Amino acid sequence: MHEHVPPKPAPGPCHCANLRRAARALSRRYDEALAPSGLGVSQYSLLRALSRHEPATAAGLGAVMGLDRTTLVRNVALLSKQGLVVSAVDASDKRSRKLRLTPAGSAALQAATPLWEAAQRALEADLGADGRQALDAALAALAGLGE
């Protein structure tokens, strides 16, 4: 007996809903690719951004990533609990805390990067050169709407 698989929903008239649906599908794809590393795409993205901007304040990292403070703090807390990120008082400003990768965080990022790169290459192959250029242009235009 065949299992009934519901049809994929057709895009509706709401661009925002369609973009959110596509983002969830793409996040699932990257989460699956990163699964062997124990990281999800949100965690990987945060570790990667922090590695490029450390030491960073939560506000600074949130600005770089386009995340609100609540979302960033929740994700940093999870990574801290896993021993991948540490938050310490800034020596030059005792009121400020700086985020850094721990050695375990650096190792997790290094282990996950080839998996992320493979997911990138697979998506680029699926889209083709023209599709990738169109996607990059559309995402840049949409990101600019919020500024």
N, CA and C atoms as a LAMMPS dump frame, in Angstrom:
ITEM: TIMESTEP
0
ITEM: NUMBER OF ATOMS
441
ITEM: BOX BOUNDS ff ff ff
-5.0000000000000000e+02 5.0000000000000000e+02
-5.0000000000000000e+02 5.0000000000000000e+02
-5.0000000000000000e+02 5.0000000000000000e+02
ITEM: ATOMS id mol type element x y z
1 1 1 N 0.843 -1.168 0
2 1 2 C 0 0 0
3 1 3 C 0.892 1.238 0
4 2 1 N 0.544 2.207 -0.825
5 2 2 C 1.334 3.435 -0.924
6 2 3 C 0.862 4.452 0.104
7 3 1 N 1.847 5.089 0.691
8 3 2 C 1.53 6.159 1.637
9 3 3 C 1.125 7.396 0.854
10 4 1 N 0.053 8.021 1.295
11 4 2 C -0.409 9.237 0.629
12 4 3 C 0.492 10.403 1.018
13 5 1 N 1.074 11.033 0.021
14 5 2 C 1.908 12.202 0.25
15 5 3 C 1.135 13.409 -0.265
16 6 1 N 0.846 14.347 0.63
17 6 2 C 0.094 15.512 0.165
18 6 3 C 0.912 16.31 -0.842
19 7 1 N 0.233 16.931 -1.791
20 7 2 C 0.967 17.725 -2.781
21 7 3 C 1.616 18.926 -2.115
22 8 1 N 2.703 19.37 -2.725
23 8 2 C 3.361 20.574 -2.223
24 8 3 C 2.446 21.759 -2.491
25 9 1 N 2.348 22.668 -1.514
26 9 2 C 1.473 23.817 -1.733
27 9 3 C 2.006 24.704 -2.852
28 10 1 N 1.081 25.157 -3.671
29 10 2 C 1.455 26.069 -4.748
30 10 3 C 1.689 27.448 -4.151
31 11 1 N 2.614 28.19 -4.719
32 11 2 C 2.817 29.546 -4.211
33 11 3 C 1.525 30.339 -4.287
34 12 1 N 1.251 31.064 -3.228
35 12 2 C 0.064 31.909 -3.193
36 12 3 C 0.419 33.323 -3.61
37 13 1 N -0.507 34.226 -3.442
38 13 2 C -0.268 35.607 -3.88
39 13 3 C 0.621 36.411 -2.926
40 14 1 N 0.867 35.906 -1.706
41 14 2 C 1.642 36.667 -0.723
42 14 3 C 3.137 36.38 -0.884
43 15 1 N 3.877 37.386 -1.31
44 15 2 C 5.32 37.22 -1.518
45 15 3 C 6.031 36.863 -0.217
46 16 1 N 5.595 37.463 0.873
47 16 2 C 6.231 37.199 2.161
48 16 3 C 6.04 35.734 2.555
49 17 1 N 4.836 35.216 2.432
50 17 2 C 4.576 33.815 2.775
51 17 3 C 5.378 32.889 1.877
52 18 1 N 5.463 33.212 0.597
53 18 2 C 6.231 32.381 -0.338
54 18 3 C 7.716 32.388 0.014
55 19 1 N 8.235 33.556 0.375
56 19 2 C 9.645 33.647 0.742
57 19 3 C 9.917 32.896 2.039
58 20 1 N 9.012 32.993 3.004
59 20 2 C 9.18 32.267 4.26
60 20 3 C 9.144 30.761 4.025
61 21 1 N 8.248 30.294 3.151
62 21 2 C 8.169 28.865 2.824
63 21 3 C 9.476 28.403 2.189
64 22 1 N 9.997 29.204 1.267
65 22 2 C 11.264 28.861 0.611
66 22 3 C 12.41 28.866 1.621
67 23 1 N 12.42 29.832 2.525
68 23 2 C 13.479 29.903 3.54
69 23 3 C 13.436 28.678 4.448
70 24 1 N 12.241 28.24 4.835
71 24 2 C 12.142 27.037 5.676
72 24 3 C 12.644 25.807 4.933
73 25 1 N 12.309 25.695 3.657
74 25 2 C 12.766 24.547 2.862
75 25 3 C 14.291 24.57 2.73
76 26 1 N 14.85 25.727 2.495
77 26 2 C 16.295 25.846 2.36
78 26 3 C 16.993 25.584 3.689
79 27 1 N 16.412 26.074 4.781
80 27 2 C 16.983 25.805 6.113
81 27 3 C 16.982 24.31 6.402
82 28 1 N 15.898 23.618 6.058
83 28 2 C 15.851 22.157 6.261
84 28 3 C 16.959 21.475 5.474
85 29 1 N 17.17 21.93 4.257
86 29 2 C 18.205 21.337 3.401
87 29 3 C 19.593 21.508 4.03
88 30 1 N 19.891 22.694 4.526
89 30 2 C 21.187 22.944 5.165
90 30 3 C 21.271 22.212 6.505
91 31 1 N 20.188 22.184 7.271
92 31 2 C 20.192 21.441 8.537
93 31 3 C 20.511 19.97 8.298
94 32 1 N 19.914 19.389 7.266
95 32 2 C 20.184 17.985 6.944
96 32 3 C 21.65 17.792 6.547
97 33 1 N 22.183 18.714 5.767
98 33 2 C 23.578 18.6 5.337
99 33 3 C 24.532 18.734 6.523
100 34 1 N 24.185 19.597 7.471
101 34 2 C 25.042 19.845 8.633
102 34 3 C 24.826 18.847 9.768
103 35 1 N 23.797 18.023 9.686
104 35 2 C 23.442 17.113 10.783
105 35 3 C 24.621 16.293 11.306
106 36 1 N 25.495 15.746 10.447
107 36 2 C 26.611 14.965 10.983
108 36 3 C 27.531 15.764 11.923
109 37 1 N 27.518 17.089 11.803
110 37 2 C 28.373 17.922 12.658
111 37 3 C 27.731 18.214 14.015
112 38 1 N 26.433 17.939 14.119
113 38 2 C 25.715 18.263 15.351
114 38 3 C 25.238 19.7 15.41
115 39 1 N 25.468 20.464 14.356
116 39 2 C 25.029 21.859 14.297
117 39 3 C 23.884 22.002 13.312
118 40 1 N 23.008 22.953 13.593
119 40 2 C 22.014 23.366 12.62
120 40 3 C 22.552 24.571 11.863
121 41 1 N 21.862 24.966 10.815
122 41 2 C 22.347 26.087 10.003
123 41 3 C 22.364 27.385 10.798
124 42 1 N 21.43 27.586 11.72
125 42 2 C 21.441 28.808 12.534
126 42 3 C 22.676 28.85 13.432
127 43 1 N 22.998 27.724 14.034
128 43 2 C 24.177 27.65 14.894
129 43 3 C 25.448 27.833 14.064
130 44 1 N 25.505 27.156 12.927
131 44 2 C 26.671 27.266 12.062
132 44 3 C 26.878 28.725 11.634
133 45 1 N 25.801 29.379 11.221
134 45 2 C 25.905 30.763 10.759
135 45 3 C 26.414 31.68 11.864
136 46 1 N 25.944 31.465 13.085
137 46 2 C 26.388 32.283 14.2
138 46 3 C 27.867 32.045 14.498
139 47 1 N 28.274 30.779 14.528
140 47 2 C 29.695 30.482 14.761
141 47 3 C 30.571 31.089 13.669
142 48 1 N 30.122 30.986 12.439
143 48 2 C 30.897 31.519 11.316
144 48 3 C 31.016 33.035 11.412
145 49 1 N 29.906 33.708 11.694
146 49 2 C 29.94 35.169 11.819
147 49 3 C 30.821 35.582 12.991
148 50 1 N 30.696 34.884 14.112
149 50 2 C 31.511 35.224 15.276
150 50 3 C 32.997 35.012 14.97
151 51 1 N 33.327 33.958 14.245
152 51 2 C 34.735 33.693 13.921
153 51 3 C 35.341 34.827 13.096
154 52 1 N 34.517 35.511 12.335
155 52 2 C 34.991 36.596 11.478
156 52 3 C 35.028 37.947 12.186
157 53 1 N 34.304 38.056 13.315
158 53 2 C 34.164 39.359 13.966
159 53 3 C 34.525 39.337 15.445
160 54 1 N 35.151 38.256 15.907
161 54 2 C 35.43 38.19 17.344
162 54 3 C 36.646 39.015 17.723
163 55 1 N 36.655 39.517 18.95
164 55 2 C 35.569 39.449 19.913
165 55 3 C 34.453 40.407 19.503
166 56 1 N 33.216 40.049 19.787
167 56 2 C 32.076 40.857 19.364
168 56 3 C 31.083 41.005 20.508
169 57 1 N 30.447 42.143 20.551
170 57 2 C 29.335 42.301 21.483
171 57 3 C 28.114 41.64 20.854
172 58 1 N 27.128 41.343 21.67
173 58 2 C 25.89 40.766 21.148
174 58 3 C 25.254 41.728 20.151
175 59 1 N 25.268 43.024 20.476
176 59 2 C 24.669 44.013 19.574
177 59 3 C 25.421 44.057 18.244
178 60 1 N 26.741 44.03 18.3
179 60 2 C 27.536 44.068 17.075
180 60 3 C 27.325 42.84 16.216
181 61 1 N 27.305 41.683 16.852
182 61 2 C 27.1 40.445 16.1
183 61 3 C 25.686 40.398 15.526
184 62 1 N 24.72 40.851 16.303
185 62 2 C 23.343 40.898 15.815
186 62 3 C 23.213 41.795 14.595
187 63 1 N 23.903 42.933 14.617
188 63 2 C 23.853 43.848 13.478
189 63 3 C 24.467 43.216 12.231
190 64 1 N 25.596 42.536 12.407
191 64 2 C 26.266 41.875 11.28
192 64 3 C 25.369 40.793 10.674
193 65 1 N 24.664 40.08 11.546
194 65 2 C 23.848 38.953 11.091
195 65 3 C 22.413 39.341 10.735
196 66 1 N 22.021 40.552 11.074
197 66 2 C 20.645 40.966 10.82
198 66 3 C 19.654 40.295 11.751
199 67 1 N 20.086 40.006 12.983
200 67 2 C 19.231 39.341 13.97
201 67 3 C 18.853 40.308 15.081
202 68 1 N 17.635 40.167 15.581
203 68 2 C 17.242 40.96 16.734
204 68 3 C 17.93 40.399 17.974
205 69 1 N 18.011 41.219 18.998
206 69 2 C 18.746 40.857 20.211
207 69 3 C 18.2 39.578 20.847
208 70 1 N 16.881 39.439 20.912
209 70 2 C 16.276 38.271 21.555
210 70 3 C 16.698 36.984 20.859
211 71 1 N 16.629 36.968 19.546
212 71 2 C 17.01 35.775 18.782
213 71 3 C 18.492 35.476 18.965
214 72 1 N 19.311 36.508 18.884
215 72 2 C 20.751 36.309 19.025
216 72 3 C 21.094 35.786 20.419
217 73 1 N 20.546 36.404 21.458
218 73 2 C 20.86 35.988 22.829
219 73 3 C 20.427 34.544 23.064
220 74 1 N 19.273 34.165 22.54
221 74 2 C 18.792 32.776 22.683
222 74 3 C 19.762 31.806 22.012
223 75 1 N 20.225 32.131 20.811
224 75 2 C 21.145 31.252 20.092
225 75 3 C 22.527 31.216 20.746
226 76 1 N 22.984 32.356 21.234
227 76 2 C 24.278 32.395 21.928
228 76 3 C 24.2 31.568 23.211
229 77 1 N 23.079 31.662 23.926
230 77 2 C 22.923 30.883 25.161
231 77 3 C 23.008 29.387 24.877
232 78 1 N 22.39 28.943 23.8
233 78 2 C 22.451 27.533 23.419
234 78 3 C 23.886 27.115 23.1
235 79 1 N 24.59 27.942 22.339
236 79 2 C 25.974 27.63 21.99
237 79 3 C 26.882 27.685 23.214
238 80 1 N 26.601 28.595 24.131
239 80 2 C 27.372 28.674 25.381
240 80 3 C 27.172 27.413 26.209
241 81 1 N 25.924 26.965 26.277
242 81 2 C 25.608 25.752 27.038
243 81 3 C 26.334 24.543 26.453
244 82 1 N 26.548 24.551 25.144
245 82 2 C 27.269 23.469 24.472
246 82 3 C 28.782 23.641 24.563
247 83 1 N 29.231 24.75 25.155
248 83 2 C 30.664 24.994 25.301
249 83 3 C 31.336 25.496 24.038
250 84 1 N 30.563 26.061 23.108
251 84 2 C 31.126 26.503 21.833
252 84 3 C 31.414 28.002 21.787
253 85 1 N 30.746 28.753 22.654
254 85 2 C 30.906 30.205 22.718
255 85 3 C 31.031 30.598 24.174
256 86 1 N 31.846 31.613 24.433
257 86 2 C 31.981 32.136 25.792
258 86 3 C 31.74 33.64 25.742
259 87 1 N 31.123 34.136 26.802
260 87 2 C 30.876 35.563 26.953
261 87 3 C 31.637 36.039 28.182
262 88 1 N 32.464 37.068 28.011
263 88 2 C 33.281 37.558 29.124
264 88 3 C 33.231 39.081 29.161
265 89 1 N 33.436 39.621 30.356
266 89 2 C 33.472 41.067 30.527
267 89 3 C 34.627 41.628 29.696
268 90 1 N 34.348 42.721 29.001
269 90 2 C 35.355 43.39 28.183
270 90 3 C 36.328 44.124 29.105
271 91 1 N 37.598 43.865 28.958
272 91 2 C 38.611 44.48 29.821
273 91 3 C 38.628 46.002 29.689
274 92 1 N 38.309 46.528 28.51
275 92 2 C 38.363 47.975 28.3
276 92 3 C 37.06 48.675 28.698
277 93 1 N 35.97 47.915 28.842
278 93 2 C 34.678 48.494 29.228
279 93 3 C 33.939 47.474 30.08
280 94 1 N 34.023 47.626 31.364
281 94 2 C 33.467 46.632 32.304
282 94 3 C 31.952 46.46 32.16
283 95 1 N 31.268 47.403 31.502
284 95 2 C 29.821 47.289 31.313
285 95 3 C 29.477 46.429 30.103
286 96 1 N 30.454 46.117 29.305
287 96 2 C 30.239 45.398 28.057
288 96 3 C 30.756 43.961 28.159
289 97 1 N 30.091 43.072 27.456
290 97 2 C 30.54 41.681 27.384
291 97 3 C 30.913 41.374 25.935
292 98 1 N 31.975 40.602 25.769
293 98 2 C 32.443 40.215 24.442
294 98 3 C 32.256 38.718 24.249
295 99 1 N 31.824 38.361 23.07
296 99 2 C 31.635 36.955 22.7
297 99 3 C 32.862 36.467 21.953
298 100 1 N 33.24 35.226 22.236
299 100 2 C 34.358 34.574 21.541
300 100 3 C 34.017 33.102 21.34
301 101 1 N 34.615 32.532 20.314
302 101 2 C 34.536 31.083 20.143
303 101 3 C 35.467 30.429 21.156
304 102 1 N 35.047 29.307 21.687
305 102 2 C 35.947 28.495 22.502
306 102 3 C 36.747 27.614 21.544
307 103 1 N 37.784 26.946 22.029
308 103 2 C 38.467 25.984 21.15
309 103 3 C 37.497 24.932 20.592
310 104 1 N 36.543 24.502 21.404
311 104 2 C 35.54 23.533 20.92
312 104 3 C 34.661 24.167 19.843
313 105 1 N 34.357 25.46 19.985
314 105 2 C 33.572 26.161 18.975
315 105 3 C 34.319 26.273 17.66
316 106 1 N 35.603 26.576 17.741
317 106 2 C 36.435 26.643 16.529
318 106 3 C 36.511 25.283 15.85
319 107 1 N 36.654 24.231 16.661
320 107 2 C 36.721 22.87 16.102
321 107 3 C 35.392 22.474 15.469
322 108 1 N 34.277 22.829 16.108
323 108 2 C 32.952 22.502 15.555
324 108 3 C 32.741 23.224 14.225
325 109 1 N 33.146 24.492 14.177
326 109 2 C 33.025 25.257 12.939
327 109 3 C 33.885 24.641 11.846
328 110 1 N 35.101 24.285 12.184
329 110 2 C 36.007 23.679 11.199
330 110 3 C 35.453 22.349 10.677
331 111 1 N 34.877 21.546 11.568
332 111 2 C 34.315 20.258 11.148
333 111 3 C 33.067 20.43 10.288
334 112 1 N 32.275 21.469 10.571
335 112 2 C 31.012 21.664 9.848
336 112 3 C 31.199 22.363 8.501
337 113 1 N 32.275 23.11 8.345
338 113 2 C 32.451 23.91 7.131
339 113 3 C 32.445 23.083 5.843
340 114 1 N 33.107 21.942 5.766
341 114 2 C 33.018 21.159 4.516
342 114 3 C 31.585 20.698 4.212
343 115 1 N 30.798 20.432 5.242
344 115 2 C 29.399 20.033 5.04
345 115 3 C 28.596 21.205 4.495
346 116 1 N 28.828 22.398 5.043
347 116 2 C 28.156 23.606 4.565
348 116 3 C 28.564 23.9 3.119
349 117 1 N 29.858 23.761 2.84
350 117 2 C 30.342 24.01 1.473
351 117 3 C 29.702 23.053 0.474
352 118 1 N 29.528 21.795 0.874
353 118 2 C 28.879 20.821 -0.007
354 118 3 C 27.421 21.209 -0.249
355 119 1 N 26.736 21.697 0.796
356 119 2 C 25.347 22.141 0.64
357 119 3 C 25.278 23.343 -0.3
358 120 1 N 26.237 24.244 -0.179
359 120 2 C 26.298 25.407 -1.073
360 120 3 C 26.46 24.968 -2.525
361 121 1 N 27.419 24.058 -2.742
362 121 2 C 27.677 23.591 -4.117
363 121 3 C 26.454 22.88 -4.691
364 122 1 N 25.779 22.086 -3.868
365 122 2 C 24.591 21.368 -4.343
366 122 3 C 23.484 22.349 -4.721
367 123 1 N 23.274 23.355 -3.909
368 123 2 C 22.246 24.348 -4.225
369 123 3 C 22.605 25.101 -5.495
370 124 1 N 23.865 25.496 -5.613
371 124 2 C 24.297 26.214 -6.805
372 124 3 C 24.135 25.358 -8.054
373 125 1 N 24.407 24.068 -7.942
374 125 2 C 24.228 23.166 -9.086
375 125 3 C 22.749 23.051 -9.44
376 126 1 N 21.89 22.971 -8.422
377 126 2 C 20.447 22.88 -8.675
378 126 3 C 19.909 24.15 -9.335
379 127 1 N 20.419 25.292 -8.927
380 127 2 C 19.936 26.565 -9.466
381 127 3 C 20.529 26.893 -10.825
382 128 1 N 21.76 26.459 -11.076
383 128 2 C 22.466 26.862 -12.285
384 128 3 C 22.976 28.278 -12.122
385 129 1 N 23.852 28.691 -13
386 129 2 C 24.482 30.009 -12.895
387 129 3 C 23.455 31.131 -12.972
388 130 1 N 22.519 31.039 -13.925
389 130 2 C 21.514 32.095 -14.066
390 130 3 C 20.6 32.154 -12.844
391 131 1 N 20.212 30.99 -12.336
392 131 2 C 19.352 30.951 -11.157
393 131 3 C 20.044 31.519 -9.938
394 132 1 N 21.321 31.223 -9.801
395 132 2 C 22.079 31.756 -8.659
396 132 3 C 22.187 33.271 -8.747
397 133 1 N 22.486 33.777 -9.922
398 133 2 C 22.588 35.23 -10.088
399 133 3 C 21.249 35.904 -9.805
400 134 1 N 20.167 35.289 -10.28
401 134 2 C 18.835 35.853 -10.036
402 134 3 C 18.499 35.82 -8.552
403 135 1 N 18.841 34.724 -7.885
404 135 2 C 18.588 34.616 -6.447
405 135 3 C 19.391 35.667 -5.685
406 136 1 N 20.685 35.79 -5.994
407 136 2 C 21.525 36.768 -5.308
408 136 3 C 20.98 38.181 -5.507
409 137 1 N 20.557 38.498 -6.712
410 137 2 C 20.025 39.846 -7.004
411 137 3 C 18.715 40.083 -6.242
412 138 1 N 17.837 39.091 -6.242
413 138 2 C 16.559 39.245 -5.543
414 138 3 C 16.774 39.386 -4.034
415 139 1 N 17.674 38.582 -3.471
416 139 2 C 17.922 38.669 -2.036
417 139 3 C 18.551 40.009 -1.669
418 140 1 N 19.461 40.505 -2.492
419 140 2 C 20.076 41.819 -2.211
420 140 3 C 19.02 42.91 -2.262
421 141 1 N 18.146 42.841 -3.263
422 141 2 C 17.085 43.845 -3.37
423 141 3 C 16.144 43.784 -2.175
424 142 1 N 15.771 42.592 -1.765
425 142 2 C 14.86 42.438 -0.623
426 142 3 C 15.519 42.902 0.668
427 143 1 N 16.798 42.586 0.858
428 143 2 C 17.5 43.038 2.056
429 143 3 C 17.56 44.549 2.122
430 144 1 N 17.683 45.187 0.962
431 144 2 C 17.732 46.639 0.907
432 144 3 C 16.419 47.318 1.248
433 145 1 N 15.31 46.593 1.149
434 145 2 C 14.007 47.174 1.471
435 145 3 C 13.883 47.51 2.955
436 146 1 N 14.592 46.745 3.787
437 146 2 C 14.487 46.953 5.228
438 146 3 C 15.41 48.025 5.754
439 147 1 N 16.164 48.635 4.903
440 147 2 C 17.135 49.645 5.368
441 147 3 C 16.657 51.04 5.092
